[in-house]
Each structure stands twice: as structure tokens, then as C-alpha cells.
Amino acid sequence: IADTRSLLEDLRRRVDALGGLFDLARLEREVEELDTLASEPGFWNDQERAQGLLRKRAAAAEKIELGRSLSAAVEEAAEYLELGAAEGDEAAIADADAQARRIAARVRQAELQRMLSGPVDHANAIVS
């Protein structure tokens, strides 16, 4: 149980750090602004610009959802672990541990995605 609690605490810190690096408040404002722009008359007059703005909105919304989803998953796993510990339910404890490990993999993926989200990270690399 102690190892799983420790893992969950570490995941909380890492998810909080991801939220700060994604700057969820800024992303939420950006989505609202893009929604306002998209509802303006003439938005689709410049198809390329409109599509670019909608892609930008989709990427921001995806980051927001990822941050919220990871945070909720960590909290749910922590609650489940504590419930299992309080009732002495070994199966629940083992399941919470498995959930924590799956969440850890998702957090690692999000951290990698964040590291590779620079303006040219989508481009091919030249290796010599």
C-alpha cells in the first residue's frame, strides 16, 4: 500500500506540473477566444485561416482534456486505494495499484508529448 500511495503522490505532482506547463487557464481562454472568432460572420471567408484556427482550438482543447483526465484518474485511484485499505480489500488494493501503474504510463506519454511540442518538433531529424 505504501508503494502505491507513494506512486500516486508522485503522479499528483507530475500531473500538477504538466498542468502548469500546459498552462490550462491560458488554454481555456484561448479556446474561448477561438470560439468567439469562429462564431463571427465571415469567419469562413478565409478558409485556410479558419482551418488553422480550428486546428489550434482542437489542440488546445485536447491538452485541457488530457490535464483534467489525468488529474481525475489520479484522484479516483487514490480514493479507491484508501477505500480498499480501510476495508482490508486486497483485490481493491491490487486493482488500485494496477490503475496507478496505467496512469503512470499515460503521464509519461504526456510528459514526452510536452517535451516534443516545440514549433519544429514535428519535422524530421537529420542524423549523421
C-alpha positions as CSV (number, residue, x, y, z in Angstrom):
1,I,0.0,0.0,0.0
2,A,2.8,2.4,0.9
3,D,4.4,2.0,-2.6
4,T,1.1,2.7,-4.3
5,R,0.5,5.7,-2.1
6,S,4.0,7.0,-2.9
7,L,3.4,6.4,-6.7
8,L,0.1,8.3,-6.5
9,E,1.7,11.2,-4.7
10,D,4.4,11.3,-7.3
11,L,1.8,11.2,-10.1
12,R,-0.2,14.1,-8.4
13,R,3.0,16.2,-8.5
14,R,3.8,15.3,-12.1
15,V,0.2,15.9,-13.3
16,D,0.2,19.3,-11.5
17,A,3.5,20.1,-13.2
18,L,2.0,19.2,-16.6
19,G,-1.0,21.4,-15.9
20,G,1.3,24.3,-15.1
21,L,3.4,23.7,-18.2
22,F,0.3,23.3,-20.4
23,D,-1.0,26.4,-18.7
24,L,-4.6,25.2,-18.6
25,A,-6.0,28.6,-17.7
26,R,-4.4,30.2,-20.8
27,L,-5.5,27.3,-22.9
28,E,-9.1,27.7,-21.7
29,R,-9.0,31.4,-22.5
30,E,-7.6,30.6,-25.9
31,V,-10.4,28.1,-26.7
32,E,-13.0,30.7,-25.6
33,E,-11.4,33.4,-27.8
34,L,-11.2,31.0,-30.8
35,D,-14.9,30.0,-30.2
36,T,-15.8,33.7,-30.3
37,L,-13.8,34.2,-33.5
38,A,-15.4,31.1,-35.1
39,S,-18.9,32.5,-34.4
40,E,-18.2,35.8,-36.1
41,P,-19.7,36.4,-39.6
42,G,-17.2,36.0,-42.3
43,F,-15.1,33.5,-40.3
44,W,-15.1,31.1,-43.2
45,N,-14.3,33.7,-45.9
46,D,-10.6,32.8,-45.5
47,Q,-10.7,29.0,-45.5
48,E,-7.0,28.5,-44.7
49,R,-7.1,30.9,-41.8
50,A,-10.3,29.3,-40.4
51,Q,-9.0,25.8,-40.6
52,G,-5.7,26.8,-39.0
53,L,-7.6,28.5,-36.1
54,L,-9.8,25.4,-35.7
55,R,-6.8,23.1,-35.6
56,K,-5.2,25.4,-32.9
57,R,-8.5,25.2,-31.0
58,A,-8.6,21.4,-31.2
59,A,-5.0,21.1,-30.0
60,A,-5.7,23.4,-27.0
61,A,-8.9,21.5,-26.1
62,E,-7.1,18.2,-26.3
63,K,-4.4,19.4,-23.9
64,I,-7.1,20.7,-21.5
65,E,-8.9,17.3,-21.6
66,L,-5.7,15.5,-21.1
67,G,-4.8,17.5,-18.0
68,R,-8.3,17.1,-16.5
69,S,-8.5,13.4,-17.3
70,L,-5.1,12.6,-15.8
71,S,-5.9,14.6,-12.6
72,A,-9.3,12.9,-12.2
73,A,-7.7,9.4,-12.8
74,V,-5.1,10.0,-10.1
75,E,-7.7,11.2,-7.6
76,E,-10.0,8.3,-8.4
77,A,-7.2,5.7,-8.0
78,A,-6.1,7.3,-4.7
79,E,-9.7,7.2,-3.3
80,Y,-10.1,3.6,-4.4
81,L,-6.8,2.7,-2.7
82,E,-7.9,4.3,0.5
83,L,-11.3,2.6,0.4
84,G,-9.7,-0.8,-0.2
85,A,-7.2,-0.2,2.6
86,A,-9.9,0.9,5.0
87,E,-11.9,-2.2,4.3
88,G,-9.0,-4.6,4.1
89,D,-9.9,-5.5,0.5
90,E,-6.8,-6.9,-1.1
91,A,-8.4,-7.1,-4.5
92,A,-9.3,-3.4,-4.5
93,I,-5.8,-2.5,-3.3
94,A,-4.3,-4.6,-6.1
95,D,-6.7,-3.0,-8.6
96,A,-5.8,0.5,-7.4
97,D,-2.1,-0.3,-7.8
98,A,-2.7,-1.5,-11.4
99,Q,-4.7,1.6,-12.1
100,A,-1.8,3.8,-10.7
101,R,0.7,2.0,-13.0
102,R,-1.5,2.5,-16.0
103,I,-1.9,6.2,-15.1
104,A,1.9,6.4,-14.7
105,A,2.3,5.2,-18.3
106,R,-0.2,7.9,-19.5
107,V,1.6,10.6,-17.6
108,R,5.0,9.5,-19.1
109,Q,3.4,9.7,-22.5
110,A,2.0,13.2,-21.8
111,E,5.4,14.3,-20.5
112,L,7.1,13.1,-23.7
113,Q,4.4,14.8,-25.8
114,R,5.0,18.0,-23.9
115,M,8.8,17.8,-24.5
116,L,8.2,17.3,-28.2
117,S,5.7,20.1,-28.7
118,G,8.1,22.8,-29.9
119,P,7.5,24.6,-33.1
120,V,9.8,22.4,-35.2
121,D,9.4,19.1,-33.3
122,H,7.0,17.8,-35.9
123,A,9.8,17.9,-38.5
124,N,12.1,15.1,-39.5
125,A,15.5,15.0,-37.9
126,I,18.8,14.7,-39.7
127,V,21.0,12.1,-38.1
128,S,24.6,11.7,-39.2
